[in-house]
Amino acid sequence: MAIFRSASGEGGTEVVLAAGNPYGSRTLVVERDEDSSVAYLCSPDGTVHGAVWLANHRPAPAVVDLARINAGLPPLMPRPNTLHPEGRRPLGQLSPLWFEEGDGVALYEDDELLAVIPGWADMSRGMPGYARDAVGESPFAWALSEALEGLRPRISNARSYWRWRHSEGSWPSFQQFVMGHLDNVLGPAGRYWDASGERLPTVGITERPPHGERGFTVLSTVGMSCQRMPTVEQWIDKPGAYARIELAVATRDDPKDAALLLVWLAQYPWHSVTWLGHGHTAKWYHEPSTFPLGPQYSGVLMQANPAHMPDMSGFAFGGEIVRWLWLSPVTTQALQAH
């Protein structure tokens, strides 16, 4: 049984808010009819990844109204699970606050926290978002008051992060911070390319020609670590040590070819709402014949601290260490083995 309908605006409902995250990978959609309001966290194709009931606008039923759900209407919260069993007025002015990772969002009503849909919300597993007006746990919402101890730091960090990120000079200062670290560990910079195409996250690629005893060129992203990757906390117990990365690749051939690998993956975690880590692989998105390092390869393996590569440690941002993952080309057989 579907607990929430898809966020399509059909069936007599009205979309009162549709707001995308800064990376273009998730949209918060708030719908209402005369009886209730609900919020959905959707991907660009409309797939609902998380949802939360927000309010009843008429007296609550004693139990779940299955007929209403089967008709594709926003659910009514049963009487035992709402702070306002007689219903409440329509929602006021709504505004979203996206988590730094872009996979979760806090929703405010008239500047007061109304609901949170975290990245781990999953209706298929019976995990809705958190609502201010909810009581206890129900299929439609969990009580926000009971989760604030864990959520409040995330919300505070998100507000601070976006305030900083939108301030004048934030990106140039971060860029110089990373470039200075790379100057220390790799030597002077060569060319620099933009890899973001005016889409967030902003990422560049810096070329570091052979230097000292290093007889090969290193290319590194600059900017991936400026924002935490999505979903890490769903896989790692202590995500702080793995949430911020940069990518690097070594080459003795034309650096422009190797740079295409970084262009390919630099924004991938935020646009695909996933993460990259040690031991992960990625299959080339196009025909193998177009793989930048030769048609015998069809993807890459990512490794932290591989042998015979420069030590990139010593850089941190937002109080969290940044890990460099080195890309190595792999064959189709190697990809299948992973």
C-alpha positions as CSV (number, residue, x, y, z in Angstrom):
1,M,0.0,0.0,0.0
2,A,1.3,3.4,-0.9
3,I,1.4,5.7,2.1
4,F,2.0,8.9,0.1
5,R,1.0,9.7,-3.4
6,S,3.6,10.9,-6.0
7,A,4.1,14.6,-6.0
8,S,2.4,15.4,-9.2
9,G,-0.1,18.1,-8.1
10,E,-3.0,16.0,-9.4
11,G,-6.1,14.7,-7.7
12,G,-7.4,18.1,-6.5
13,T,-4.3,19.1,-4.7
14,E,-2.4,22.4,-5.0
15,V,1.4,22.8,-5.1
16,V,2.2,25.6,-2.6
17,L,6.0,25.3,-2.8
18,A,8.5,23.8,-5.2
19,A,12.1,24.5,-4.3
20,G,15.2,22.8,-5.7
21,N,18.4,22.3,-3.9
22,P,21.6,24.2,-4.9
23,Y,22.9,21.2,-6.9
24,G,19.8,20.5,-9.0
25,S,19.4,16.9,-7.6
26,R,16.5,17.2,-5.3
27,T,13.3,19.3,-5.1
28,L,11.1,20.0,-2.1
29,V,7.4,19.9,-3.1
30,V,4.7,20.9,-0.6
31,E,1.1,20.1,-1.6
32,R,-2.2,20.7,0.1
33,D,-5.9,20.3,-0.4
34,E,-8.7,21.5,1.9
35,D,-8.0,18.8,4.4
36,S,-4.2,18.4,4.8
37,S,-0.7,19.4,3.7
38,V,2.3,17.2,3.0
39,A,5.9,17.6,1.8
40,Y,7.9,15.4,-0.6
41,L,11.6,15.2,-1.4
42,C,11.8,14.4,-5.1
43,S,14.5,13.7,-7.7
44,P,14.3,15.6,-11.0
45,D,12.3,12.8,-12.6
46,G,9.6,13.1,-9.9
47,T,10.6,10.0,-7.9
48,V,9.7,10.6,-4.3
49,H,12.6,9.8,-2.0
50,G,11.2,11.1,1.3
51,A,7.9,12.5,2.5
52,V,6.4,14.0,5.6
53,W,2.9,15.0,6.7
54,L,2.7,18.6,7.8
55,A,-0.8,19.4,9.0
56,N,-4.5,18.5,9.1
57,H,-6.9,21.3,8.2
58,R,-10.0,19.6,9.5
59,P,-10.7,17.3,12.5
60,A,-8.5,14.2,12.5
61,P,-10.0,10.8,11.9
62,A,-9.7,8.2,14.6
63,V,-7.7,5.9,12.4
64,V,-5.9,6.1,9.0
65,D,-8.2,7.1,6.2
66,L,-7.4,4.4,3.7
67,A,-9.9,5.6,1.1
68,R,-8.2,9.0,1.0
69,I,-4.8,7.4,0.5
70,N,-6.1,5.1,-2.2
71,A,-7.5,8.1,-4.0
72,G,-4.1,9.6,-4.1
73,L,-4.8,12.5,-1.7
74,P,-2.5,13.9,1.0
75,P,-3.0,11.8,4.1
76,L,-4.8,12.9,7.2
77,M,-3.0,12.2,10.4
78,P,-5.0,10.1,12.8
79,R,-6.1,11.8,16.0
80,P,-3.6,10.2,18.4
81,N,-0.7,11.4,16.3
82,T,-1.3,15.1,15.9
83,L,-0.9,18.1,18.3
84,H,-4.0,19.6,16.6
85,P,-6.7,16.9,16.5
86,E,-9.3,19.6,15.5
87,G,-7.1,20.7,12.6
88,R,-5.3,24.0,12.1
89,R,-5.3,26.9,9.7
90,P,-3.6,26.6,6.3
91,L,0.2,26.9,6.3
92,G,1.8,30.3,6.4
93,Q,4.9,31.5,4.5
94,L,7.2,28.5,3.7
95,S,10.9,28.5,3.1
96,P,13.4,25.6,2.8
97,L,16.9,25.3,4.3
98,W,18.9,22.7,2.5
99,F,21.5,20.6,4.2
100,E,25.1,21.2,3.0
101,E,25.0,17.8,1.2
102,G,21.8,18.7,-0.6
103,D,20.1,15.4,0.2
104,G,18.0,16.6,3.1
105,V,16.0,19.8,3.9
106,A,14.5,21.7,6.8
107,L,11.2,23.4,6.1
108,Y,10.2,26.6,7.9
109,E,6.8,28.2,8.4
110,D,6.9,31.9,9.1
111,D,10.6,31.5,10.3
112,E,9.7,28.6,12.7
113,L,10.9,25.1,12.1
114,L,8.0,23.1,10.7
115,A,9.5,19.8,9.4
116,V,12.7,18.1,8.4
117,I,13.2,15.5,5.7
118,P,16.7,14.1,6.2
119,G,18.6,12.2,3.5
120,W,17.9,8.9,5.2
121,A,14.1,9.3,5.0
122,D,12.7,6.4,3.0
123,M,9.0,5.7,2.7
124,S,9.7,2.2,1.4
125,R,11.3,1.3,4.7
126,G,8.6,3.1,6.8
127,M,10.9,6.1,7.6
128,P,9.1,9.4,7.0
129,G,10.4,12.8,7.9
130,Y,9.9,14.7,11.1
131,A,7.0,17.1,11.7
132,R,6.5,19.8,14.4
133,D,2.8,18.9,14.8
134,A,3.3,15.1,14.9
135,V,3.0,13.1,18.0
136,G,5.0,9.9,18.4
137,E,5.7,7.8,15.3
138,S,3.2,7.1,12.5
139,P,3.6,6.1,8.8
140,F,3.2,9.7,7.8
141,A,5.5,11.6,10.2
142,W,7.7,11.2,13.3
143,A,7.6,13.8,16.1
144,L,10.2,16.5,15.4
145,S,10.4,17.3,19.1
146,E,11.9,13.9,19.8
147,A,14.6,14.2,17.1
148,L,15.7,17.8,17.6
149,E,18.8,16.8,19.7
150,G,20.3,15.1,16.7
151,L,18.8,17.3,14.0
152,R,19.5,20.7,15.6
153,P,23.3,20.6,14.9
154,R,22.7,19.6,11.3
155,I,20.3,22.5,10.8
156,S,22.6,25.0,12.5
157,N,25.6,23.8,10.4
158,A,23.5,24.1,7.2
159,R,22.5,27.7,8.0
160,S,26.1,28.7,8.8
161,Y,27.4,26.9,5.7
162,W,25.1,28.6,3.2
163,R,25.5,32.0,4.9
164,W,29.3,31.6,4.4
165,R,29.0,30.0,0.9
166,H,26.9,32.9,-0.4
167,S,29.1,35.6,1.1
168,E,31.4,37.6,-1.0
169,G,34.8,36.1,-1.5
170,S,34.0,32.6,0.0
171,W,34.9,30.6,-3.1
172,P,38.2,32.5,-3.9
173,S,39.4,32.2,-0.3
174,F,38.6,28.4,-0.3
175,Q,40.3,28.0,-3.7
176,Q,43.4,29.7,-2.5
177,F,43.4,27.6,0.6
178,V,43.4,24.3,-1.4
179,M,45.9,25.7,-4.0
180,G,48.3,26.6,-1.2
181,H,48.1,23.1,0.3
182,L,48.9,21.6,-3.1
183,D,51.8,24.0,-3.6
184,N,53.3,22.6,-0.5
185,V,52.8,18.9,-1.3
186,L,53.1,18.9,-5.2
187,G,55.1,22.0,-6.1
188,P,54.1,24.9,-8.4
189,A,50.9,24.9,-10.4
190,G,50.6,24.7,-14.1
191,R,47.3,25.2,-15.9
192,Y,43.9,25.5,-14.3
193,W,40.5,24.5,-15.8
194,D,37.0,25.0,-14.6
195,A,35.0,21.7,-14.2
196,S,31.7,23.0,-13.0
197,G,30.2,24.9,-16.0
198,E,28.5,27.5,-13.7
199,R,26.7,24.7,-11.8
200,L,27.2,24.0,-8.1
201,P,29.3,22.7,-6.7
202,T,32.0,24.9,-8.1
203,V,35.1,22.7,-8.9
204,G,38.3,23.4,-10.8
205,I,41.2,21.3,-11.9
206,T,44.8,22.2,-11.2
207,E,47.8,20.8,-13.1
208,R,51.0,20.1,-11.2
209,P,53.9,19.4,-13.7
210,P,56.8,17.1,-12.7
211,H,58.7,18.6,-9.8
212,G,61.7,17.4,-7.9
213,E,62.0,13.7,-7.9
214,R,58.4,13.3,-9.2
215,G,58.7,12.5,-12.9
216,F,55.0,12.6,-13.7
217,T,52.2,15.2,-13.8
218,V,49.5,15.3,-11.1
219,L,46.0,16.7,-11.7
220,S,43.8,17.4,-8.7
221,T,40.3,18.7,-8.3
222,V,39.9,22.0,-6.3
223,G,36.5,22.4,-4.6
224,M,34.9,19.0,-4.1
225,S,35.8,19.2,-0.4
226,C,34.1,22.6,-0.1
227,Q,30.8,20.7,0.6
228,R,30.2,17.4,2.3
229,M,29.1,14.5,0.1
230,P,25.6,13.1,0.4
231,T,24.6,9.8,2.0
232,V,28.0,9.1,3.7
233,E,26.3,8.8,7.1
234,Q,24.1,6.0,5.7
235,W,27.1,3.8,5.2
236,I,29.8,5.0,7.6
237,D,29.5,5.2,11.4
238,K,31.8,8.2,11.6
239,P,31.2,10.1,8.4
240,G,33.3,13.1,9.4
241,A,36.5,11.4,8.2
242,Y,35.0,10.4,4.8
243,A,32.6,13.2,3.9
244,R,35.1,15.5,2.2
245,I,37.2,14.5,-0.7
246,E,39.2,15.7,-3.7
247,L,40.2,13.5,-6.6
248,A,43.7,13.2,-8.2
249,V,45.2,11.4,-11.2
250,A,48.8,10.9,-12.2
251,T,49.9,10.9,-15.9
252,R,53.0,10.9,-18.1
253,D,50.9,11.6,-21.1
254,D,48.8,14.6,-22.2
255,P,47.4,16.1,-19.0
256,K,44.3,17.3,-20.9
257,D,43.3,13.6,-21.4
258,A,43.6,12.7,-17.7
259,A,41.7,15.9,-16.8
260,L,38.6,14.6,-18.5
261,L,38.3,12.0,-15.8
262,L,38.1,14.7,-13.2
263,V,35.6,16.7,-15.2
264,W,33.5,13.5,-15.4
265,L,33.5,12.8,-11.6
266,A,34.0,16.2,-10.0
267,Q,30.3,17.0,-9.4
268,Y,29.0,13.4,-9.5
269,P,28.3,12.9,-5.8
270,W,26.0,15.9,-5.5
271,H,24.3,15.6,-8.9
272,S,23.7,11.8,-8.3
273,V,23.2,12.0,-4.5
274,T,25.8,9.5,-3.6
275,W,29.4,9.4,-2.3
276,L,32.8,8.3,-3.4
277,G,35.3,6.4,-1.2
278,H,38.4,4.2,-1.2
279,G,37.8,1.0,-3.2
280,H,34.9,2.5,-5.2
281,T,34.8,2.1,-8.9
282,A,33.0,4.1,-11.6
283,K,32.2,2.9,-15.1
284,W,32.8,5.3,-18.0
285,Y,29.6,6.9,-19.0
286,H,30.2,6.6,-22.8
287,E,31.5,4.1,-25.2
288,P,34.8,2.5,-24.1
289,S,36.4,3.7,-27.3
290,T,36.1,7.3,-25.9
291,F,37.8,6.6,-22.6
292,P,40.4,9.3,-22.2
293,L,43.3,7.0,-21.2
294,G,42.7,4.4,-23.9
295,P,40.0,2.1,-25.2
296,Q,41.4,-0.9,-23.3
297,Y,39.9,0.7,-20.2
298,S,36.3,1.2,-19.3
299,G,36.3,2.9,-15.8
300,V,38.4,3.9,-12.8
301,L,39.3,2.6,-9.4
302,M,39.5,5.1,-6.5
303,Q,42.2,4.6,-3.9
304,A,43.3,6.6,-0.8
305,N,47.0,6.7,-0.3
306,P,48.1,4.3,-3.0
307,A,51.8,3.3,-3.1
308,H,54.2,5.5,-5.0
309,M,51.9,8.5,-5.1
310,P,52.5,11.8,-3.2
311,D,51.2,12.1,0.3
312,M,48.3,14.6,0.1
313,S,47.4,14.6,3.8
314,G,47.3,17.6,6.0
315,F,44.3,19.6,4.6
316,A,41.0,20.0,6.5
317,F,37.9,22.1,6.0
318,G,34.9,22.7,8.2
319,G,36.7,20.8,11.0
320,E,36.9,17.7,9.0
321,I,39.9,16.1,7.2
322,V,40.0,16.0,3.4
323,R,41.0,12.8,1.7
324,W,42.4,12.6,-1.8
325,L,41.2,9.7,-3.8
326,W,43.5,8.7,-6.7
327,L,42.0,7.5,-9.9
328,S,43.5,4.5,-11.8
329,P,42.1,3.2,-15.1
330,V,40.7,-0.3,-15.0
331,T,39.4,-2.8,-17.6
332,T,35.8,-4.1,-17.8
333,Q,37.0,-7.3,-16.1
334,A,38.4,-5.4,-13.2
335,L,35.2,-3.4,-12.8
336,Q,33.2,-6.6,-12.8
337,A,35.5,-8.1,-10.1
338,H,34.6,-5.1,-7.8
